[in-house]
Amino acid sequence: MKTLGLEVVCFIPCCSSKSAGVGLERPPYAWPDRGLERARARLVVARRGMEHCIEGSSRPTPAMHLYSGSFYSALDAGLARQLIYSGKLRLFIISAGYGVLDAFEPARNYDAEMKGRVARYWREAGLADIIGDICLVLSPQRVYGFFAGEPGWSGSGAKYRYFFTEGVKKALSSGFKPAQAGCFYRESGRGVTAILGALGRAFYRCLSSGPNCDMIVEAAKTSGLRDGGIIIRYQDFLAAGEQHRA
């Protein structure tokens, strides 16, 4: 069953810096949404294989408040919460420890990064399929990701962007028909802190727009979003030939 009227679904990365302690909050929707029960059950089973990374004694914290790195320093959690409660936005975090987290889902501290053995584990566990199911069932008008790294599997870098890209493309091939679907990514510039900060500020700009990102998407596609020494571009999954790229 599709969720009617949802404007935007955004996927963002987790980070290694965490700040557990914010009280839990019940979201204004049921998670998993109707139609996502099987995907959620698959995710719960897959998470058992990562329990060794989770600090069981740490305090559960809503996922969007758990992280405190450069990306999240630019995140206005109050604005995100307002958009979520208004029914305009759903926010998900691609997580090395949990696979994918709803913004309000309780999560504990953990130590894992989406590369090497961990990334292979989540690939075999079907994380891209789960992300695809989220997009297909929620069926937003727009879906955006904000990720550094490469869209493909090759290379030794983290695979957050890979899982987002593959998940959305699976949804598109299964009948998902959004007005926009794509990923904001770092085209040039160096430094992990600077790159993630620039992506976080691009995400904030999208939220601040209501979150109708048409003008921001167009700017990122044409000239790029310049943030200090970083240039953020936009990969349009709906462009001709994109769904068939590796």
VOLO-440285 format. One record per atom (N, C-alpha, C): x, y, z. Coordinates in steps of 0.2 Angstrom, whole numbers, plus 5000, padded with zeros to 4 digits. Each point is the difference from the previous one (the first is absolute). Example, Ala and Ser with C-alpha at 12.3 -4.5 7.8 and 13.67 -1.06 7.14 Angstrom:
! VOLO-440285
506649725039499650065000500450065000499850054996500450065001499650055003
***
This chain:
! VOLO-440285
500449945000499650065000500450065000499950054996500450064999499750055005500550045002499850065004499950064996499450025000499850064996500250075002500250044996500150075002500750015003500449965000500750015003500450034995500350065002500450044995500749974999500449995006500749994999500249945005500449964997500449955005500750024999500450015005500750015000500449945003500549994998500549955003500650035001500350005006500650035002500549955003500650015001500549965003500050005007500249945003500250015007500750035001500350005006500750025001500349975006500650005001500349975006499950045006500050065000499950045006499250005002499949985007499449995002499950035007499350025001499950045006499349975003500049945003499449975002499850045006499349995002499850035006499350044999499850024994499450034999499449955001499550035003499449955002499649984993499749945001499749974994499350044999499849994994499450044997499649964996499450005001499649964995499850044994500249974994499950044994499250004998499850054996499350014998499849954994500349945000499849954995500249935003499849954998500249935002500649984996500549975003500649974997500049935002500049954996500050014993499350024997500050044995499450024996499749944997499350004999499749954997500349984993500149944999500349984994500849995001500350025005500749995002500149955005499549965002500149965006500649944998499949984994500549944998500750034999500150064998500650034999500350025007499650025005500250015006500249945004499649954999500249935003500749984997500150014994500749984997500550045003499950065001500550055003500149985007499549985004500149985007500549945000499849954996500549945000500750024998500150044995500650024998500450035005499750045004500350045006500349965005499749945001500349955005500749984998500250004994500749994998500550065002499750055002500550065002499950025007499749955004499950025007500750015004500549964997500650015003500350075000499850044996500250074999499750055004499449985003499550045004500250005007500150065003500150015007499449995004499849945002499449995003499850045007500650025003499850045006499950084999500150024993499950074999499250014999499850075001499350025001499750004992499549974999499650014994499950074998500150024994499950074998499750004993499550054999499750004993500650014995499949964995500650004995500250074998499650054998500250064998500450045005499949985006500450045006500649965002500149944998500649965002500650024997500150034994500650024997500250075001500650025001500250065001500650034996500149964994500650024996499950064996500450014995500050064996499450014996499749954997499450004996499450025005500049985006499450015005500150075003500650035000500150075003499650054996499849984993499650054996499349985000499849945003499349985000499650035005499550044998499550035005499549955002500149965005499549955002499350025001500050075003499350025001499650014993500450034995499750014994499849934997500449955000499949934997499449985004499950005007499549985003499350034998500050074999499450034998499849984993500449994996499949974993499749935000500349965005499849935001499250005002499950045006499450015003499450024995500250054995499650024996499849964994500349945000499949954995500450014993500450055000500450014994500649964999500349985005500749975000500049935004500349964997500349945004500750005000500349985005500850005000500249945003500549974996500449945001500750005000500349975005500850005000500249934998500550004996500349934998500649995005500049955003500449995006500449935000500650005001500449945000499849955006499750035005499849965006499349974999499650044997499349985000499749994993500450014995499850004993499650064997499450015002499750074999499550015006500050065002499650025006499550064998499449995003499650065000500250055004499950064999500250065004499949995007499449985002499849995007500149945003500349954996500149935003500650005005499849975006500650005005500649964998500650035001500649974998500550015006500449955001500650015005500650014996500550025004500750014998500349944997500450004995500349944996500650024997500449964998500650014997500149964994499850034994500049964994500050054994500349994994500050044995499849964994499750034995499749974994500649984995500449965001500649984996500249935001500449974996500349945001499549955002500149965005499649945002499350035002499950055003499450035002499550014994500350044995499650014994499849944996500549955000499849944997499449965003500150015007499449975004499450034998499950065000499450044998499849984993500550004996499849984993499649934999500349955004499849945000499349995004499950055004499450005004499450044997500250024994499450044996499950075002500550045002499850065002499750054994500349994994499850044995499249984998499949945001499349984999499550035005500250005006499650045006499950074998500650034998499950074998499550014995500149964995499550004994499349995002499949965005499349995002499750065004500550035003499750065004499850064995500450014995499850044994499449984997499949944998499549984996499350005004500049985006499450005005499850085002500550045002499950065002499850054994500349984994499950034994499950085000500650035002500050085001500050034993499950065000500050044993500850014999500450005005500750014999500449965005500649974998500449965004500750034999500350025005500750035000500549965005500649994998500549985004500650055000500450005006500550055001500649965002500549984996500549955001500650024997500649995003500750004997500149934997500649994997500249934998499749994993500149944997499849994994499449964999499650004995499449974999500049924999500649984998500149934998500449965006500049944999500349955005500750005001500450014994500750005000500350055004500749995002500350045004500049995008500450035004500049985007499650055004499750054997499750055004499349975003499750045004499449985004499450004994499549965001499549984995499350035002500050055004499350035001499750024994500350044995499750024994499849944995500449955001499949944996499349975001499949995007499449975002499450054998500050065001499550054999499950004992500550004996499950004993499749944997500249945003499749934998499350005002499950025006499349995003499550044996500250074998499550044996499949974993500549984997500049974994499649944999500049965006499649945000499350025000499850055004499350025001499850034993500450044997499850024993499949954995500449955000499849944996499449965001499850015007499449965002499350045000500150064997499450044999499950075004500550025003500150065004500050064995499650055000500050054995500050075004500550025003500150065003500150064995499850065002500250064996500850014999500349995006500750005000500349955004500649974998500349955004500850014999500450015005500750014999500450015006500650014999500550005006500550064999500050045005500550055001500649975002500650024997500649975001500650055000500649985002500650045000500349994993500050054996500449994993500750025001500250055004500750025001500150035007500650005002500250035006500249945005500450025005500349955004499950015008500049955004500050005007499349975002500049955004499449975002499550055003500350045005499650045004499650054995500450034996499850054995499549974996500149944997499549974995499349995004500149975006499349985003499750065003500450055002499650075001499750034995500350004994499750024994499349974998500149935000499449964999499450015005500250015006499550025006499750074998500450044998499750074998499550004994500249954995499650004995499349975002500049955004499449975003499650055004500350045004499750065003499650044995500450024995499750044995499449974997500049944999499449964997499450005005500249995007499550015005499750075000500450055000499850075000499550024995500149964994499650024994499349975001499849965005499449995001499749935000500349944998500649994997500049994992499750054996500050004993500750024998500449954997500750024999500150014992499550024996500150014993500650044998500050065003500550054999500749985002500049975006500749975002500249944996499649964998500249944995500250034994499750054997500250034994500750035000500150045006500750035001500549955001499949945003500549955001500149974994499549994995500149974994500450044995499950065000500350054995500750025002500050045006500650035002500349975006499649965003500349975007499950055006499949975005499950045007500750015003500350065000500650015002500050025008500449965004500050015007500850005002500350065001500750005001500449974994500449955001500349964995499749944997499449995002499649944998499550024995499949964995499450014995499649945001499350015001499549955000499650004994500049944997499649994994499449965001499649994995499449965001499949944994500049945002499949954995499349985000499750024994499349994998499949934998499649965004499949934998499449994995499750064998499550004995500250024993500650025000500350024994500149944995500050014994500049954995500749955001499949945001500549955000500249995008499850045004500350005007499849935003499449984999499849945004500449934997500350014995500449944997500750015002500250055003500850015002500149965006500749975000500249965005500250055006
***
